Amino acid sequence: MDTRSKLVTVDARTLQNTPDVSAASTPFRALDHAKEAMIARLTGGLSPAALRAALSDWLIHLAAAPGKQLELASLGMQNARRIGEYVVRTALGQYAPPLADPSTSDSRFVGDLWQTEPYRFWQQSFLLTEQWWNAATRDVPGTTRHHENVVSFGARQLLDMFAPTNFPLSNPEVSQRAASTFGMSLLEGMRNALIDTSLQAGGQPPAGLDQYKVGVNLAVTPGKVVFRNHLIELIQYSPATSEVLAEPVLIVPAWIMKYYILDLSPQNSLIRYLVEQGHTVFCISWRNVDADDRDLSLEDYRQLGVMAALDVISSIVPEHKIHATGYCLGGTLLSIAAAAMAGSGDERLASVTLFAAQTDFTEPGELQLFIDDSEVYFLESMMWSQGYLAANQMAGAFQLLQSNDLIWSRVVHDYLLGERAPAIDLMAWNADATRMPYRMHSEYLRQLFLDNDLACGRYQVGGRPVSIRNIRAPLFVVGTERDHIAPWHSVYKIHNLSDTEVTFVLTSGGHNAGIVSEPGHAHRHYRIERTAANDLRVSPDEWFASASQQEGSWWPVWSDWLKDHSSAKRIAPPKATATADSQHEPLADAPGSYVFQH
């Protein structure tokens, strides 16, 4: 029996022996879960208890802070006086200086029409109101910082909802567009809204995305499925050069979405680019789990995912180390696997690359607003009732983090202006949702996000704690400037956890667009700096100041880095083979079957 045949046997045995978490729950706890799950269906997965706790904490401490109350009253009277002076000046035909300036990231009021009255007055009054509420929800003596952040975030969401940009009569661009089209733009916007509502109700992808098809114009880089178990398909991509680097590349994508974010259209496929540069590339395609997989654990994802893939690659490309790459959750999992391998003397990794992946969760950005003990218990109850967490049950939280860009700008553009932005491949991928099993996601949220066990050296594999500090393979770490899921300051913390060489890249774009940043893409830039194992670690801001900005894509830099950390001698491309049960023939053509699961 060869290595991969053994893996299939181990796979089945592991799944049979996985503890049944749900069976261990008492009837009383089941009643609690059932109640929470019922509420979750009405709230979109946001815990009312967590929101009430934050609001109560803020209100109690605000009521007990006369100094803060006087400060807010003074600020309110000052704003009222300034607004009055503004009205008088404009009524007399005089120039009125602006009352407030929008933040650099707020592009709602940049148009020239917003500088005409009365629209300028409305937007200035709105910005002053924003400033007052920011002061009211910040620096309240005694309030827990997390609760303060939640209340401030909630106030911002309500204000964004009632911004003058979101209503036809108070948005000059919408009014002008409606007048110039004799109202047809508003009718077209109503039509767009009805179409979107119908598609969403029917579980269909958003309008315009039906032109993108996996295996047709998405995920079309040639390759073969060389291994399959209950959790993954492993794809080996066909070579594009006569000789390749001896050390292959393994990509571990996040299981929260489909793997082909790294193999979108041919022109922006990172996998295709690597193959064309002479790399042998393997990529994991995760199974889209269902209710029967509720008890799959984070350890199952490590064993049946990362370790199984490494074992298969080691049998296809024997005697050569592997460049392991992880994206988002896949990068966090790869960090755990690499640390466990280092602790056990497994030296198969030539390097470790992390794309927008966190290993220290002390500062995970605004996503932390949705993760506390109350919210995690709420999510656990949702998953307990159905066996998994669906992507659409997380989408609302992610959209709220960038509500102006992802919600209200679309309302204005599609429904008030009556226009449609052209569909792109990244939108089609984003609509291709996946699920996460109950046990695994609960462990991830509690052990990593809440308790930060990995960074603190408490996370255990095989009954032993693992340490990222044990990793000796060089690290290549990528953060993105506008990442709202894995903020780059958080990703940068790998410097403080490791004792090996770290090459850190900060690229323009967000969590997805910053990674899908192919050569030739306009308006792209990056910063890069190498920190040797014995160099002093500096803060993220110090790093940013010392790393000069370079124009273009970071992909060529990474490919060259992989080559520099590979053997000088090139080899013939390794043949794609599968298990002995298939007479060493591949199991299927790429992109495989798991990517089509819905």
Secondary structure by P-SEA (a helix, b strand, c coil): ccaaaaaaaaaaaaaaacccccccccaaaaaaaaaaaaaaaacccccaaaaaaaaaaaaaaaaacaaaaaaaaaaaaaaaaaaaaaaaaaaacccccccccccccccccccccccccaaaaaaaaaaaaaaaaaaaacccccccaaaaaaaaaaaaaaaaaacccccccccaaaaaaaaaacaaaaaaaaaaaaaaaaaaaacccccccccccccccccccccccccccccbbbbbbbbcccccccbbbbbbcccccccccccccccccaaaaaaaaccbbbbbbbcccccccccccaaaaaaccaaaaaaaaaaaccccccbbbbcaaaaaaaaaaaaaaaaaccccccbbbbccccccccccccccccccaaaaaaaaaaaaaccccccccaaaaaaaaccccccaaaaaacccccccccccaaaaaaaccccccaaaaaaaaccccccccccccccccccbbbbccccccbbbbbbbccccccccccccccccccccccbbbbbccccccccccccccccccbbbbbbccccccccaaaaaaabbbbcccaaaaaaaaaaaaccccccccccccccccccccccccccccccccc
